[in-house]
C-alpha cells in the first residue's frame, strides 16, 4: 500500500516529465531499429556484391523465364498449357536437353520460394520452417478430408547451380553428380542449419512434391547462413530443405506425365544463363535459344540480371561511403538521448525531493522508495518499449509492409506469435534483423533514468540517520 502511495505522489508531481522520458525513449528506439536494419541490409548487400564481382567477372547473366510470366502456357495465351498438350512433355525435355547441350554458354537452374508438403504428424521441425511463416502463416493446413499437413520451405537446384553456390556443410556430405541423375526411388536432400536439432544423416522423410509422394533421404546439413546465388542477394537456407533437380524416365501414366511436364517447365524456364561478356557471345546465345524454342513452340523471355545488379551495386557503394557517418550518428544519438533522460531524471528527483524526505522521516524504508521508483520507470519504460517494438515490426515498414498487414487481416492471422518470435527469438531469417539490441538499449535507458534518483535517495537516508 505504501508503494502504491509513493507511485501516486510521484506521478502526480512528475507525470509530464515521465511522459517526456517515455517519448524520448520511443523515438530513440525507432531510430536505433531503423539504423540496425539499414546497417544489416547494407552489410548483406556489400557482401553479395563482393562475392558476385569476384565470381561473375567477365560474364553476363540472363534469367530465362516463362514467356507469359507464369507457368505452363503455350506460345499463345489462349492455347492449352504445355502440360496438357499431347507432346508437351517431350517438347520440354528436348528443350531442356538443348539448353544443356550447348557449349556457347553455361546454364544453371535454381528455384527458391517453393515448398514441399508433409503430414502434420510426421514433421519434427518448428513453425519457422513453414512456408509463408514470415507472412504470419502458422499451424497446419487441411485438405478437406480430415488430413492435416505442413508446407515446408524448400529450394531446388541442378548440379551447375550447386557448384556455383559453394556451400559449406555442418554434417554429412555435399551433393555429388550422381545425386542429380535419373530418379531411382529416393531423392537425396540437404537440410538447412536449423534442422540440426530435429533430423540426422540417413533419416528418411516422406513428403509430397507437386502433389506426388516421394521418399527423401537426408545426406547432409548445411552450415549456418549458407545461400543460393541470386541476381541481387542470396537466399539464406537455414530454415529450408535443399533438393536436387533430378531427371525422370518415361512416365507410366497420365498423372506422371502431367507432373513431369510441370517439373521440366520449371527446370528449363527458370534458368540462369552465363555467357561471355562480348556482343558476339551474347548474340550467339540468343540465336541458339530462339531457334530451339521456336522449333519446339516453347514460350520464353529474358531478363538481364546484370542491369539490376549494377543498379544495386551503385546504390550500395554510395551508401558505403556514408556508413561511417551513419554509425557515428547512431553513437552520438544514443549518448545524447541518454544525457537528456539523465537530465530529466535529475529534475524529477529535485521536484520530488521533499516527498522523499517526508517519507524518510515517517519511517518508510529506503528499499520501498527504491522499489516505487523502479516500478514507476518500469511501467513507463515497458509500455514505451512495447509500443516502439510493435510499431517497428508492423507499421514502420522495416519488417512488414501495409500489403502484408492486409494479408494478416484477410486471413485472420494473429500477430502475437509473429511479434514474439521477431522480438525474442529472431526467427525471421528472411529479414536477418534481431530486435534484441533494442531491448538491451531500452534496459540501458531504464538504468539511466533511475541511477541519479537512486544515488540521491541513498544519500538522503544517510543524512536522516546521521541526524
C-alpha positions as CSV (number, residue, x, y, z in Angstrom):
1,X,0.0,0.0,0.0
2,X,2.9,2.4,0.8
3,X,4.5,1.7,-2.5
4,X,1.2,2.5,-4.4
5,X,1.0,5.8,-2.5
6,X,4.6,6.6,-3.4
7,X,3.8,5.8,-7.1
8,X,0.7,8.1,-6.9
9,X,2.6,11.0,-5.4
10,X,5.4,10.7,-8.0
11,X,3.1,10.5,-11.0
12,X,1.0,13.4,-9.7
13,X,4.1,15.5,-9.3
14,X,6.2,14.4,-12.3
15,X,3.8,12.8,-14.7
16,X,4.7,15.2,-17.5
17,X,8.4,14.7,-17.1
18,X,7.9,10.9,-17.0
19,X,5.9,11.2,-20.2
20,X,8.7,13.2,-21.8
21,X,11.2,10.5,-20.9
22,X,8.9,7.9,-22.5
23,X,8.7,10.0,-25.7
24,X,12.4,10.3,-26.0
25,X,12.8,6.6,-25.3
26,X,10.2,5.8,-28.0
27,X,11.8,7.8,-30.8
28,X,15.3,6.8,-29.9
29,X,14.3,3.1,-30.1
30,X,12.7,3.6,-33.5
31,X,15.8,5.4,-34.7
32,X,18.1,2.6,-33.4
33,X,16.0,-0.1,-35.0
34,X,15.9,1.7,-38.3
35,X,19.7,2.1,-38.3
36,X,20.2,-1.5,-37.3
37,X,18.0,-2.6,-40.3
38,X,19.9,-0.3,-42.6
39,X,23.3,-1.5,-41.4
40,X,22.3,-5.2,-41.6
41,X,20.9,-4.7,-45.1
42,X,23.9,-2.7,-46.2
43,X,26.4,-5.3,-44.9
44,X,24.5,-8.1,-46.6
45,X,24.3,-6.3,-50.0
46,X,28.0,-5.3,-49.8
47,X,29.0,-8.9,-49.2
48,X,26.8,-10.1,-52.0
49,X,28.3,-7.6,-54.4
50,X,31.9,-8.5,-53.4
51,X,31.1,-12.2,-54.0
52,X,29.3,-11.5,-57.2
53,X,32.0,-9.3,-58.7
54,X,34.6,-11.9,-57.9
55,X,32.8,-14.9,-59.3
56,X,30.9,-13.4,-62.3
57,X,33.8,-11.3,-63.7
58,X,33.8,-11.1,-67.5
59,X,30.4,-12.7,-67.9
60,X,26.8,-11.5,-68.4
61,X,24.0,-13.2,-66.6
62,X,20.5,-13.6,-68.0
63,X,17.4,-15.1,-66.4
64,X,15.4,-17.4,-68.7
65,X,11.7,-17.4,-67.7
66,X,8.3,-18.3,-69.0
67,X,7.2,-16.0,-71.9
68,X,3.9,-15.0,-70.2
69,X,5.3,-14.5,-66.7
70,X,3.6,-17.7,-65.4
71,X,3.9,-21.4,-65.8
72,X,2.8,-23.9,-68.4
73,X,1.5,-21.7,-71.3
74,X,2.0,-22.3,-75.0
75,X,3.1,-19.7,-77.5
76,X,-0.3,-18.0,-77.4
77,X,-2.1,-17.3,-74.1
78,X,-5.3,-18.9,-75.4
79,X,-3.5,-22.2,-76.1
80,X,-3.7,-25.1,-73.7
81,X,-1.0,-25.2,-71.0
82,X,2.0,-27.2,-72.2
83,X,1.5,-29.9,-69.6
84,X,-2.0,-30.6,-71.1
85,X,-0.7,-30.8,-74.7
86,X,-0.2,-34.3,-76.1
87,X,3.5,-33.8,-76.8
88,X,4.2,-31.2,-74.2
89,X,6.4,-33.3,-72.0
90,X,8.6,-34.4,-75.0
91,X,9.0,-30.8,-76.1
92,X,10.0,-29.6,-72.7
93,X,12.5,-32.5,-72.3
94,X,14.0,-31.7,-75.7
95,X,14.2,-28.0,-74.9
96,X,15.9,-28.8,-71.6
97,X,18.4,-31.1,-73.3
98,X,19.2,-28.5,-76.0
99,X,19.9,-25.9,-73.3
100,X,22.5,-28.1,-71.6
101,X,23.9,-29.4,-74.9
102,X,25.3,-26.0,-76.0
103,X,29.0,-25.2,-75.4
104,X,28.4,-21.5,-76.0
105,X,27.0,-20.7,-72.6
106,X,26.7,-22.0,-69.0
107,X,23.2,-22.9,-67.7
108,X,22.3,-23.2,-64.0
109,X,18.7,-23.7,-62.7
110,X,17.7,-22.8,-59.1
111,X,14.2,-22.4,-57.7
112,X,13.5,-20.6,-54.4
113,X,10.2,-19.7,-52.8
114,X,8.9,-23.3,-53.3
115,X,7.6,-25.8,-50.8
116,X,7.3,-29.5,-50.0
117,X,4.3,-30.9,-48.2
118,X,4.4,-33.3,-45.2
119,X,1.8,-34.8,-43.0
120,X,1.5,-32.7,-39.8
121,X,2.1,-35.7,-37.5
122,X,5.3,-36.6,-39.2
123,X,7.1,-33.2,-39.3
124,X,9.6,-32.7,-36.4
125,X,10.6,-29.0,-37.0
126,X,9.1,-25.8,-35.6
127,X,6.9,-23.1,-37.0
128,X,9.7,-21.1,-38.5
129,X,10.3,-23.9,-41.1
130,X,6.8,-23.4,-42.6
131,X,6.3,-21.9,-46.0
132,X,4.8,-18.4,-45.5
133,X,5.9,-18.2,-41.9
134,X,7.3,-14.7,-42.4
135,X,3.9,-13.6,-43.6
136,X,2.2,-14.9,-40.5
137,X,1.1,-18.4,-41.8
138,X,1.3,-20.7,-38.8
139,X,-0.2,-24.1,-38.0
140,X,-1.1,-27.0,-40.2
141,X,-3.3,-26.8,-43.4
142,X,-6.3,-29.0,-44.1
143,X,-7.1,-30.9,-47.3
144,X,-10.8,-31.0,-46.6
145,X,-10.8,-34.8,-46.0
146,X,-9.7,-34.6,-42.3
147,X,-6.0,-34.7,-43.1
148,X,-3.6,-32.0,-41.9
149,X,-0.2,-31.2,-43.5
150,X,2.5,-28.6,-43.4
151,X,4.1,-26.8,-46.4
152,X,7.8,-26.7,-45.7
153,X,10.3,-24.2,-47.2
154,X,12.4,-25.7,-49.9
155,X,14.7,-24.8,-52.8
156,X,15.6,-26.9,-55.8
157,X,18.8,-26.6,-57.9
158,X,20.7,-28.5,-60.5
159,X,24.4,-29.6,-60.3
160,X,25.6,-26.5,-62.1
161,X,23.8,-24.2,-59.6
162,X,25.1,-26.3,-56.7
163,X,28.7,-25.8,-58.0
164,X,28.1,-22.0,-58.3
165,X,26.8,-21.7,-54.7
166,X,30.0,-23.1,-52.9
167,X,28.1,-24.1,-49.7
168,X,29.7,-25.4,-46.5
169,X,28.5,-28.4,-44.7
170,X,27.9,-28.8,-40.9
171,X,27.2,-32.6,-41.0
172,X,27.1,-35.2,-43.7
173,X,28.1,-34.8,-47.3
174,X,27.5,-32.4,-50.1
175,X,25.6,-33.2,-53.3
176,X,27.6,-35.2,-55.9
177,X,26.9,-35.5,-59.6
178,X,25.1,-38.8,-59.2
179,X,22.6,-37.2,-56.9
180,X,21.2,-35.3,-59.9
181,X,20.9,-38.3,-62.2
182,X,17.9,-40.5,-63.1
183,X,15.3,-41.0,-60.2
184,X,15.8,-44.3,-58.6
185,X,13.4,-44.4,-55.7
186,X,14.8,-41.9,-53.1
187,X,15.7,-38.3,-53.5
188,X,18.7,-37.1,-51.5
189,X,18.2,-33.8,-49.6
190,X,20.4,-31.4,-47.6
191,X,18.7,-29.7,-44.7
192,X,19.3,-26.1,-43.6
193,X,21.4,-25.4,-40.4
194,X,18.3,-25.0,-38.1
195,X,17.3,-28.6,-38.9
196,X,20.3,-30.0,-37.0
197,X,18.3,-30.4,-33.8
198,X,15.5,-32.3,-35.5
199,X,16.9,-34.7,-38.1
200,X,20.0,-36.8,-38.5
201,X,22.0,-38.1,-41.5
202,X,20.3,-41.1,-43.0
203,X,16.8,-40.2,-41.9
204,X,14.0,-40.9,-44.4
205,X,11.2,-38.3,-44.7
206,X,8.1,-38.9,-46.8
207,X,6.9,-35.7,-48.4
208,X,4.9,-34.5,-51.4
209,X,6.4,-32.5,-54.3
210,X,3.9,-31.2,-56.9
211,X,1.3,-33.4,-55.4
212,X,3.4,-36.6,-55.8
213,X,4.7,-38.6,-52.9
214,X,8.5,-39.2,-52.6
215,X,10.9,-40.6,-50.1
216,X,13.6,-38.1,-49.3
217,X,16.9,-39.2,-47.6
218,X,18.9,-36.7,-45.5
219,X,22.5,-36.8,-46.7
220,X,23.8,-33.6,-45.1
221,X,23.1,-30.5,-43.0
222,X,24.3,-27.1,-44.1
223,X,26.5,-24.8,-42.0
224,X,24.9,-21.6,-40.8
225,X,24.0,-18.7,-43.2
226,X,24.5,-20.6,-46.4
227,X,22.9,-19.1,-49.6
228,X,22.0,-19.8,-53.1
229,X,23.3,-17.4,-55.7
230,X,20.8,-14.9,-57.0
231,X,20.7,-11.9,-59.2
232,X,20.8,-9.3,-56.4
233,X,21.0,-11.0,-53.0
234,X,21.5,-14.6,-51.9
235,X,18.7,-16.7,-50.4
236,X,19.5,-18.0,-47.0
237,X,18.7,-21.6,-46.4
238,X,18.9,-22.0,-42.6
239,X,15.2,-23.0,-42.5
240,X,14.9,-24.7,-45.9
241,X,15.3,-28.1,-47.5
242,X,17.6,-28.2,-50.5
243,X,16.6,-30.8,-53.1
244,X,18.3,-31.7,-56.4
245,X,16.7,-31.2,-59.8
246,X,16.9,-34.8,-60.8
247,X,15.9,-36.4,-64.1
248,X,12.9,-38.7,-64.7
249,X,12.3,-41.6,-67.1
250,X,9.3,-42.1,-69.2
251,X,6.0,-41.6,-67.3
252,X,3.9,-44.6,-66.6
253,X,0.5,-42.9,-66.7
254,X,-1.2,-39.5,-67.3
255,X,-0.6,-38.3,-63.8
256,X,3.1,-38.8,-64.1
257,X,3.1,-37.2,-67.5
258,X,1.5,-34.1,-66.1
259,X,3.9,-34.0,-63.1
260,X,6.9,-34.3,-65.4
261,X,5.6,-31.6,-67.8
262,X,5.3,-29.1,-64.9
263,X,8.6,-30.2,-63.5
264,X,10.6,-29.8,-66.7
265,X,8.9,-26.5,-67.4
266,X,10.1,-25.3,-64.0
267,X,13.5,-26.8,-64.6
268,X,14.1,-25.2,-68.0
269,X,12.3,-21.9,-67.8
270,X,13.7,-20.8,-64.5
271,X,17.3,-21.0,-65.6
272,X,20.3,-18.6,-65.3
273,X,22.4,-18.3,-68.5
274,X,26.0,-17.3,-68.1
275,X,27.7,-16.1,-71.2
276,X,31.0,-14.3,-72.1
277,X,30.7,-10.6,-71.9
278,X,31.1,-9.9,-75.6
279,X,28.4,-8.9,-78.1
280,X,29.2,-11.9,-80.3
281,X,28.8,-14.4,-77.5
282,X,25.5,-12.8,-76.3
283,X,24.1,-12.8,-79.8
284,X,25.1,-16.4,-80.3
285,X,23.3,-17.4,-77.1
286,X,20.1,-15.6,-78.1
287,X,20.1,-17.3,-81.5
288,X,20.6,-20.8,-80.1
289,X,17.8,-20.4,-77.5
290,X,15.5,-18.7,-80.0
291,X,16.0,-21.5,-82.6
292,X,15.4,-24.2,-80.1
293,X,12.3,-22.6,-78.6
294,X,10.8,-21.6,-82.0
295,X,11.2,-25.2,-83.3
296,X,9.5,-26.6,-80.2
297,X,6.9,-23.9,-79.8
298,X,8.2,-23.0,-76.3
299,X,7.4,-19.5,-74.9
300,X,10.2,-17.8,-73.1
301,X,11.6,-14.4,-72.1
302,X,14.9,-13.0,-70.8
303,X,15.7,-10.6,-68.0
304,X,19.2,-9.3,-67.9
305,X,20.2,-9.7,-64.2
306,X,23.4,-7.6,-64.6
307,X,21.4,-4.4,-65.1
308,X,19.5,-4.9,-61.9
309,X,22.7,-5.9,-60.1
310,X,24.7,-2.9,-61.3
311,X,21.9,-0.5,-60.1
312,X,22.0,-2.2,-56.6
313,X,25.8,-2.1,-56.6
314,X,25.9,1.6,-57.3
315,X,23.4,2.2,-54.6
316,X,25.3,0.2,-52.0
317,X,28.6,1.8,-53.0
318,X,27.0,5.2,-52.4
319,X,25.7,4.1,-49.1
320,X,29.0,2.6,-48.1
321,X,30.8,5.9,-48.4
322,X,28.3,7.3,-45.8
323,X,28.3,4.3,-43.4
324,X,30.9,5.8,-41.1
325,X,28.8,9.0,-40.7
326,X,25.7,6.9,-40.0
327,X,27.5,4.8,-37.4
328,X,28.8,8.0,-35.7
329,X,25.3,9.4,-35.8
330,X,23.9,6.3,-34.1
331,X,26.5,6.5,-31.3
332,X,26.1,10.3,-30.8
333,X,22.3,10.0,-30.8
334,X,22.4,7.2,-28.1
335,X,24.7,9.4,-25.9
336,X,22.5,12.5,-26.5
337,X,19.3,10.7,-25.6
338,X,20.9,9.2,-22.5
339,X,22.1,12.6,-21.4
340,X,18.6,14.1,-21.9
341,X,17.0,11.3,-19.9
342,X,19.6,11.7,-17.2
343,X,18.9,15.5,-17.1
344,X,15.1,14.9,-16.9
345,X,15.5,12.4,-14.1
346,X,17.6,14.9,-12.1
347,X,14.7,17.4,-12.5
348,X,12.2,14.8,-11.4
349,X,14.2,14.0,-8.3
350,X,14.6,17.6,-7.2
351,X,10.9,18.3,-7.8
352,X,10.1,15.3,-5.6
353,X,12.9,15.6,-3.1
354,X,10.6,17.0,-0.3
355,X,8.3,13.9,-0.7
356,X,11.3,11.6,-0.4
357,X,12.4,13.4,2.8
358,X,8.9,13.3,4.4
359,X,8.6,9.6,3.7
360,X,12.1,9.0,5.1
361,X,11.2,10.9,8.3
362,X,7.9,8.9,8.6
363,X,10.0,5.7,8.7
364,X,9.3,4.3,5.3
365,X,12.2,2.2,4.3
366,X,14.7,3.1,1.7
367,X,14.1,-0.2,-0.2
368,X,10.4,0.8,-0.6
369,X,11.3,4.2,-2.0
370,X,13.7,2.5,-4.4
371,X,11.0,-0.1,-5.4
372,X,8.5,2.6,-6.1
373,X,11.0,4.4,-8.2
374,X,11.9,1.3,-10.1
375,X,8.2,0.3,-10.7
376,X,7.3,3.7,-11.9
377,X,10.1,3.7,-14.5
378,X,9.5,0.0,-15.4
379,X,5.8,0.7,-16.1
380,X,6.5,3.6,-18.4
381,X,9.6,2.1,-19.9
382,X,8.0,-1.3,-20.6
383,X,4.9,0.2,-22.2
384,X,7.1,2.5,-24.3
385,X,9.3,-0.3,-25.4
386,X,6.3,-2.5,-26.3
387,X,4.7,0.3,-28.4
388,X,8.0,1.1,-30.1
389,X,8.8,-2.6,-31.0
390,X,5.2,-3.2,-32.1
391,X,5.3,-0.2,-34.3
392,X,8.7,-1.2,-35.7
393,X,7.5,-4.7,-36.6
394,X,4.2,-3.9,-38.1
395,X,3.9,-0.2,-39.0
396,X,7.3,1.2,-39.8
397,X,7.9,-0.8,-43.0
398,X,11.1,-2.2,-41.6
399,X,9.7,-5.7,-41.3
400,X,6.2,-5.7,-42.7
401,X,4.6,-3.6,-45.4
402,X,0.9,-2.4,-45.5
403,X,0.3,-5.1,-48.1
404,X,1.5,-7.8,-45.7
405,X,-0.6,-6.4,-42.8
406,X,-3.6,-6.5,-45.0
407,X,-2.8,-10.2,-45.7
408,X,-2.8,-10.8,-41.9
409,X,-6.3,-9.3,-41.7
410,X,-7.7,-11.1,-44.7
411,X,-6.7,-14.5,-43.4
412,X,-7.4,-13.6,-39.7
413,X,-3.7,-14.3,-38.8
414,X,-2.8,-13.5,-35.2
415,X,0.1,-11.0,-34.9
416,X,1.2,-12.1,-31.4
417,X,3.2,-15.2,-32.3
418,X,4.9,-13.2,-35.1
419,X,5.7,-10.3,-32.7
420,X,7.0,-12.7,-30.0
421,X,9.3,-14.6,-32.4
422,X,10.6,-11.4,-34.0
423,X,11.5,-9.7,-30.7
424,X,12.7,-12.6,-28.6
425,X,13.9,-15.4,-30.8
426,X,14.9,-13.6,-34.1
427,X,13.4,-16.4,-36.1
428,X,12.8,-14.3,-39.2
429,X,15.7,-15.5,-41.3
430,X,14.1,-13.7,-44.3
431,X,14.8,-10.3,-42.7
432,X,18.0,-11.1,-40.7
433,X,17.2,-8.4,-38.2
434,X,17.3,-9.1,-34.5
435,X,15.4,-6.7,-32.2
436,X,17.4,-7.9,-29.1
437,X,19.8,-4.9,-29.3
438,X,16.8,-2.7,-29.0
439,X,15.8,-4.5,-25.8
440,X,19.3,-4.1,-24.4
441,X,19.2,-0.4,-25.3
442,X,15.9,0.1,-23.5
443,X,17.3,-1.5,-20.4
444,X,20.2,0.9,-20.6
445,X,17.8,3.9,-20.8
446,X,15.9,2.5,-17.8
447,X,19.2,2.3,-15.8
448,X,20.0,5.9,-16.8
449,X,16.6,7.1,-15.7
450,X,16.9,5.7,-12.2
451,X,20.6,5.9,-11.4
452,X,20.6,9.5,-10.2
453,X,17.4,9.3,-8.0
454,X,18.7,6.0,-6.6
455,X,22.0,7.5,-5.5
456,X,20.3,10.7,-4.1
457,X,17.8,8.6,-2.1
458,X,20.6,6.6,-0.6
459,X,22.4,9.8,0.4
460,X,19.2,11.2,1.8
461,X,18.7,8.3,4.1
462,X,22.3,8.5,5.2
463,X,21.7,12.1,6.2
464,X,18.5,11.2,8.0
465,X,20.3,8.5,10.0
466,X,23.1,10.8,10.9
467,X,20.7,13.3,12.4
